[in-house]
Amino acid sequence: MGVALLALVASFPVAAAWPERPVTLVVPSTPGGTPDVLARILADDLRARLGQPFVVVNRPGAGGMIAVQSVANARPDGYTIAISPPGPLGVNTLLYKKMPYDPATDLSYVTLAVTQSNVLAVRSSLNVSTIKDLVALLKQQPGKYTYGTVGLGSINHLCMELLGINTGTDITRVVYNGTPQALMAMVSGEIDMGCLPAQAVIPQVRAGKVRALAVATMQRSPFLPEVPTLKEAGISGIEASSWMGVVAPAGTPPAVLKRLRDEISHVLQQPEARAKMATQFMEVVVSTPEQFATTIKDDLARWRPVIKARTIELD
């Protein structure tokens, strides 16, 4: 019997026994944030399926890196896992000179879980109704118009920078502490536009307080089916979705990772879980670890030239 087969057979008892005690599920946000909502859906249903508590621990800060680092440093036994957005697994490696962990070697990818569209929206008083109108306005007065972002290197920041590069326009950045603040600044007319998460934007679109011009994804959002993609609107090469996935420490037994993936996939594909995520304007997108890794690789390829062109760097 080959070494690989022996290792696989030896791991079966590990997977069968796991979990024998509570599992810690680390979340890179405060309670009530979308990662926290996802974590609590998983925790409740996994506890019911597996008979052990899944304890949600909130560790916000450093763009999600505090939470992910705690898992990278944990014992690789399947009892400490995390929810992660794109930054801590990919984009941050392009932004920071040094990170406290290496996503490529210190983590195991379990599965993608959900994704959310970012929506290019403008204040309702801005006299544009299409992307074509917006680009024409931006070219008339370079640098006059502003967009809101929640921080350097965030997906909404990179999306707007790529929009400027691809359209040859100059839009002035205004940084806010969070998405709610940036969105309220748009509603009040303090800034002109932003490429912000659907969860925040859609209620304001429905209330008539901002206008959605396009979604920054390859497909239209099921929550804004009447709004075109940027590609449909004539601007190609921009995809800025906000996904979340589940990671474990590197070295976690393959059979335990498979059990985790299978159980999480089952939970997320149940109608009740899908309905709960829809209230957050999130779509379920479970995957293989290989597909997860490809998503991160694609993000790096997409944002590397933008970060280089704009000389974006963080300490």
C-alpha positions in Angstrom: 0.0 0.0 0.0 1.5 3.4 -1.1 2.5 6.1 1.4 -0.3 8.5 0.2 -3.0 5.8 0.5 -1.7 4.8 4.0 -1.9 8.4 5.1 -5.4 8.7 3.7 -6.6 5.5 5.4 -5.0 6.7 8.7 -6.9 10.0 8.5 -10.3 8.3 8.3 -10.6 7.8 12.1 -9.6 11.4 12.6 -12.4 12.7 10.4 -14.9 10.2 11.9 -14.1 11.4 15.4 -14.0 15.1 14.6 -15.4 17.1 16.3 -15.0 15.7 19.8 -15.1 19.1 21.5 -16.2 22.7 20.7 -14.9 24.3 17.5 -13.8 28.0 17.5 -15.1 30.0 14.5 -13.2 33.3 14.4 -14.8 36.3 12.7 -13.0 39.4 11.4 -15.9 41.8 12.3 -17.9 43.0 15.3 -21.2 41.3 16.1 -23.9 42.1 13.5 -21.5 42.5 10.5 -22.0 40.3 7.5 -19.1 38.0 8.4 -20.7 37.6 11.8 -24.1 36.8 10.3 -22.6 34.1 8.1 -20.6 32.7 11.1 -23.7 32.4 13.3 -25.7 30.7 10.6 -22.9 28.2 10.2 -22.4 27.8 14.0 -26.1 27.1 14.7 -26.6 24.6 11.9 -23.2 22.8 12.3 -23.9 22.4 16.0 -27.2 20.8 15.2 -25.6 18.5 12.6 -22.4 17.5 14.4 -23.4 17.6 18.1 -20.6 20.0 19.2 -20.8 23.8 19.8 -19.3 26.1 17.2 -18.2 29.1 19.2 -18.1 32.4 17.3 -15.3 34.6 18.5 -15.2 38.2 17.1 -11.7 39.6 16.4 -12.1 42.7 14.2 -9.2 44.9 13.2 -6.3 45.3 10.7 -8.6 44.6 7.7 -9.4 41.1 8.9 -5.8 40.1 9.5 -6.0 39.8 13.3 -8.7 37.1 12.9 -6.9 35.3 10.2 -3.5 35.4 11.9 -5.1 33.8 15.0 -6.1 30.8 12.9 -2.7 30.7 11.0 -1.1 30.4 14.4 -3.5 27.8 15.8 -3.0 24.1 16.2 -3.9 22.4 12.9 -6.5 20.0 14.3 -9.8 21.4 12.8 -10.8 23.0 16.1 -10.0 26.6 15.1 -11.3 28.0 11.8 -12.1 31.5 10.4 -14.3 33.4 8.1 -12.1 35.6 5.8 -12.8 38.3 3.2 -10.5 38.9 0.2 -7.9 41.2 1.9 -6.3 38.9 4.5 -5.9 36.1 1.9 -4.7 37.9 -1.1 -4.8 41.7 -1.7 -3.0 42.5 1.5 0.1 40.7 0.3 0.4 43.4 -2.4 -0.2 46.3 0.0 1.9 45.5 3.0 5.7 45.2 3.0 5.4 42.6 5.7 2.5 40.5 7.0 2.3 38.5 10.3 1.5 35.3 8.3 1.8 34.0 4.8 -1.6 33.1 3.4 -0.1 30.7 0.9 1.8 28.6 3.4 0.2 29.2 6.8 -3.4 28.4 5.9 -5.6 25.7 4.4 -8.5 26.8 2.1 -11.7 25.0 3.1 -14.3 26.6 0.8 -15.7 29.8 -0.5 -19.0 30.5 1.2 -20.7 33.6 -0.1 -20.2 36.5 -2.5 -21.7 40.0 -2.7 -21.8 42.5 -5.5 -20.2 45.9 -5.1 -22.5 48.6 -6.7 -21.3 51.7 -8.5 -23.7 54.3 -7.2 -24.0 58.1 -7.3 -25.8 60.7 -5.2 -29.3 61.2 -6.5 -28.8 64.8 -7.2 -25.9 64.1 -9.6 -27.3 64.6 -13.1 -26.3 61.2 -14.6 -28.3 58.1 -15.2 -25.8 55.9 -17.0 -22.1 55.0 -16.8 -21.7 56.8 -20.2 -23.1 60.0 -18.7 -20.8 59.6 -15.6 -17.7 59.2 -17.7 -18.6 62.2 -19.9 -19.1 64.3 -16.7 -15.8 63.2 -15.2 -13.9 64.1 -18.3 -15.4 67.5 -18.5 -13.9 68.5 -15.1 -11.1 66.2 -14.0 -10.6 66.0 -10.3 -13.7 67.9 -9.4 -15.9 64.8 -8.5 -15.3 62.7 -5.4 -15.8 59.1 -4.4 -15.9 57.5 -0.9 -13.8 54.6 0.3 -13.4 52.8 3.6 -9.6 52.7 3.4 -6.6 52.4 1.2 -6.4 49.1 -0.5 -10.0 48.2 0.2 -12.0 46.6 -2.7 -14.1 49.7 -3.1 -11.0 51.8 -3.3 -9.4 49.6 -5.9 -12.6 49.4 -7.9 -12.8 53.2 -8.3 -9.1 53.5 -9.1 -9.5 50.8 -11.8 -12.5 52.7 -13.1 -10.4 55.8 -13.4 -7.6 53.9 -15.2 -9.9 52.2 -17.6 -11.8 55.4 -18.5 -9.0 57.9 -18.4 -10.7 59.9 -15.7 -9.5 61.6 -12.5 -11.8 61.1 -9.4 -10.8 62.4 -6.0 -10.7 59.9 -3.1 -12.3 60.7 0.3 -11.6 58.1 3.0 -14.2 57.2 5.7 -14.0 54.9 8.7 -16.6 52.5 7.4 -19.1 51.8 4.6 -22.1 53.3 6.5 -20.2 56.6 6.8 -19.2 56.6 3.1 -22.8 55.8 2.1 -24.3 58.5 4.3 -21.8 61.0 2.8 -23.2 60.1 -0.6 -26.8 60.4 0.5 -26.1 63.8 2.0 -24.2 65.0 -1.1 -20.9 65.3 0.6 -19.4 63.0 -2.0 -20.5 62.2 -5.5 -20.2 58.4 -5.8 -18.7 55.1 -4.6 -18.4 51.4 -5.4 -19.8 50.0 -2.2 -21.2 46.7 -1.0 -24.7 45.8 -2.1 -25.8 45.3 1.5 -25.3 49.0 2.2 -26.3 50.4 -1.2 -29.5 48.5 -2.1 -31.7 49.8 0.7 -30.7 53.4 -0.2 -31.3 52.7 -3.9 -34.8 51.4 -3.1 -35.4 54.5 -1.0 -34.4 56.7 -3.9 -31.6 58.3 -1.9 -28.8 57.1 -4.3 -28.8 55.9 -7.9 -27.2 52.6 -8.9 -25.5 52.8 -12.3 -23.8 49.4 -12.5 -22.7 46.3 -10.5 -19.0 45.5 -10.5 -19.5 41.8 -11.2 -19.5 39.6 -14.3 -23.2 38.8 -13.9 -26.1 41.0 -12.8 -27.0 40.8 -9.2 -30.3 38.9 -8.4 -31.0 41.7 -5.9 -30.7 44.5 -8.6 -31.7 42.7 -11.8 -32.5 45.9 -13.6 -29.0 47.3 -13.1 -26.4 46.4 -15.7 -22.9 45.1 -15.1 -20.0 47.5 -15.8 -19.2 45.4 -18.9 -22.7 45.7 -20.2 -22.5 49.5 -19.6 -19.4 49.7 -21.7 -16.6 49.4 -19.1 -14.8 46.1 -19.3 -12.1 44.6 -17.1 -13.6 45.5 -13.7 -14.8 42.8 -11.3 -14.9 43.8 -7.6 -17.1 41.3 -5.8 -16.7 40.9 -2.0 -16.5 37.2 -1.2 -16.0 35.4 2.1 -14.5 32.0 2.6 -13.6 29.6 5.4 -9.9 28.8 6.3 -8.1 26.5 8.7 -4.5 26.3 9.8 -2.0 24.7 7.4 -1.4 21.1 8.2 -5.0 20.3 9.2 -5.6 16.7 8.3 -7.1 16.4 4.8 -10.0 14.2 6.0 -11.0 16.9 8.5 -10.8 19.6 5.9 -13.0 17.5 3.6 -15.5 16.9 6.4 -15.6 20.6 7.2 -16.1 21.5 3.6 -18.9 18.9 3.1 -20.7 20.0 6.2 -20.4 23.7 5.4 -21.6 23.1 1.9 -24.6 21.2 3.1 -25.6 23.9 5.6 -25.2 26.8 3.1 -27.2 25.1 0.4 -30.3 24.7 2.6 -33.2 27.0 1.6 -33.3 28.6 5.1 -29.6 29.5 5.1 -29.8 30.9 1.5 -32.8 33.0 2.6 -30.9 34.3 5.6 -27.9 35.3 3.4 -30.2 36.9 0.9 -31.3 39.3 3.6 -27.6 40.4 3.6 -27.7 40.6 -0.2 -25.2 37.7 -0.3 -25.2 34.8 -2.7 -24.0 31.3 -1.7 -21.0 30.1 -3.7 -19.5 27.0 -2.1 -16.4 25.6 -3.8 -13.5 23.2 -3.8 -10.2 24.3 -2.2 -8.7 24.5 -5.7 -11.5 26.9 -6.9 -10.9 29.0 -3.7 -7.2 29.2 -4.5 -8.0 30.2 -8.1 -10.3 33.0 -6.9 -7.5 34.4 -4.8 -5.0 34.1 -7.7 -7.4 35.9 -10.0 -7.8 38.7 -7.4 -4.1 39.1 -7.2 -3.7 39.3 -11.0 -6.5 41.8 -11.2 -5.4 44.2 -8.5 -1.6 44.0 -8.8 -1.3 46.4 -11.8 -3.8 48.8 -10.2 -1.8 48.9 -6.9 1.5 49.3 -8.8 0.1 52.0 -11.1 -1.3 54.0 -8.2 1.6 53.3 -5.9 -0.6 52.1 -3.1 1.4 50.8 -0.1 0.6 50.3 3.6 2.8 49.9 6.6 
